[in-house]
Amino acid sequence: MRRRLRRALFPWLLLSCAPLAILAAQQSAVASWPVEYVGGSELIALETKLNLRVTPTGIVLEGSDGRGFTIPPQAVKIILHENEPNWAKRELQSGTTGGAAFGPGGALFEAGRALFLLAASRNSHIVTVAWGEPGEHGAAFRVGKQHYQELLAELERATGQPPRNPQKEWEAAFKKRVPVKLDRDVWLKGRRLRAGTHRVTLFPDFYGRWELIWSPLPAKFWPHVGGRIGPVEVEPASGAGKEASVEYARTGPPWTIAAIRFPDKIVRLHKGPHLIPGQLLREQHGIVFLQYPYKDWEARIRLEGHEGELALKFPARHRHGGSTEFPCNGVVFVTATRVGYVTTVARHSFNLSRAAVQEAKFSKIKTKDGTYRFVPLLTRQDERSTRDEFRGIFDELFYLAYEHFDRLLAEFRQARPN
């Protein structure tokens, strides 16, 4: 009797257990990959080891302590991949990954750490995933060489976004550069371009917006320092030839470019400030300043009142007339009528009318009483450091303030944050 009962119940037991077996099989079939979090908008310590798995409901990254985050596949806009040495080079040059900052804090990865990664030359790849609105969310993680191809295939299957290689895209755009001739010096988004023949190209950024690349650099260098302008307005055009032509803005000097006509496109540049890089403009406690970041240092060029006038002030370190005395830190300033230097060492400070200045550059101010030489001063909390890389930027902006103070002041007001 018992044997007959077992035989009768056995099929029913099999049917009742089948859903549990199928669910267990599905869970065990979800592939996972070991990765390391190297930067992004999520509040996770860098170099944290995570387990990444792609499920029907999300891309899940979870640590051994259960902490992590989930990326909704339908919200993913970008998937980037490249080997770690190339990625570290871009970090070192630009301070951000993919030319984009994720989250309210800013850069995706700290460029100072990229120098260490570049020296380490790990045999691994960096995969970057961005989701939400441009610049809203992003995460970069390190994947072993043996895993990254299958991981990319799974991410593409789940999100519908094909992985992109930034280095290859830039090299392809670099080959499409066309010459453009300038018959005068022009200012473009805070950068002075000298008269002569330059080479330019258009490059779609990682969100599909166009950027203008003014690229005198070899292809192996990334165009993040000084030569990248965007996003820009692009409209179709018909034409012939291999050169680009420029249309200058009506007001000048200083001159700027209103549009660049390529053989098949027109790039409009008439919006926003051109004498200063508007994206670097900040305001804090009523003081407007340009914030130039360099790794975890920064230089701030401030616009504020000085003895009843508005002044542009440059943080500087100074040696007087080639003196070997201990250098002192202070501020070089320019107003509509005066030039000066303020420091705690009274004998090195000066405040002169423009008529008393024989040569005016940030790095060298010459008067009848002597020559004052300066180098840009950067800060990091309570530390100070000089960087020659900023000398050209400071000289250009000082020149504008000295020669075209009213125009520069107007651009500060135009670009001032609301």
Stockholm file with secondary structure:
# STOCKHOLM 1.0

chainA/1-418         MRRRLRRALFPWLLLSCAPLAILAAQQSAVASWPVEYVGGSELIALETKLNLRVTPTGIVLEGSDGRGFTIPPQAVKIILHENEPNWAKRELQSGTTGGAAFGPGGALFEAGRALFLLAASRNSHIVTVAWGEPGEHGAAFRVGKQHYQELLAELERATGQPPRNPQKEWEAAFKKRVPVKLDRDVWLKGRRLRAGTHRVTLFPDFYGRWELIWSPLPAKFWPHVGGRIGPVEVEPASGAGKEASVEYARTGPPWTIAAIRFPDKIVRLHKGPHLIPGQLLREQHGIVFLQYPYKDWEARIRLEGHEGELALKFPARHRHGGSTEFPCNGVVFVTATRVGYVTTVARHSFNLSRAAVQEAKFSKIKTKDGTYRFVPLLTRQDERSTRDEFRGIFDELFYLAYEHFDRLLAEFRQARPN
#=GR chainA/1-418 SS CHHHHHHHHHHHHHHHHHHHHHHHHHHHHSCEEEEEEEEESSCCCTTEEEEEEEETTEEEEECTTSCEEEECGGGEEEEEEEEHHHHHHHHHHHSSBTTBBCSTTCBSSCHHHHHHHHHHTCSEEEEEEEESSTTTEEEEEEEETTTHHHHHHHHHHHHCCCCBCHHHHHHHHHTTCEEEEESSCEEETTEEECSEEEEEEEEECTTSCEEEEECCSCTTSCTTSSCEECSCEEEECCCCSSCBEEEECSSCSSEEEEEEECSSEEEECCSSCSSSCGGGEEEETTEEEEEEEETTEEEEEEEEEETTEEEEEEEEEEEETTCCSCCEEEEEEECSSEEEEEESSGGGCEEEEGGGEEEECSSEEEETTEEEEEEEEEEETTEEEECGGGHHHHHHHHHHHHHCHHHHHHHHHHHCCC
#=GC SS_cons         CHHHHHHHHHHHHHHHHHHHHHHHHHHHHSCEEEEEEEEESSCCCTTEEEEEEEETTEEEEECTTSCEEEECGGGEEEEEEEEHHHHHHHHHHHSSBTTBBCSTTCBSSCHHHHHHHHHHTCSEEEEEEEESSTTTEEEEEEEETTTHHHHHHHHHHHHCCCCBCHHHHHHHHHTTCEEEEESSCEEETTEEECSEEEEEEEEECTTSCEEEEECCSCTTSCTTSSCEECSCEEEECCCCSSCBEEEECSSCSSEEEEEEECSSEEEECCSSCSSSCGGGEEEETTEEEEEEEETTEEEEEEEEEETTEEEEEEEEEEEETTCCSCCEEEEEEECSSEEEEEESSGGGCEEEEGGGEEEECSSEEEETTEEEEEEEEEEETTEEEECGGGHHHHHHHHHHHHHCHHHHHHHHHHHCCC
//
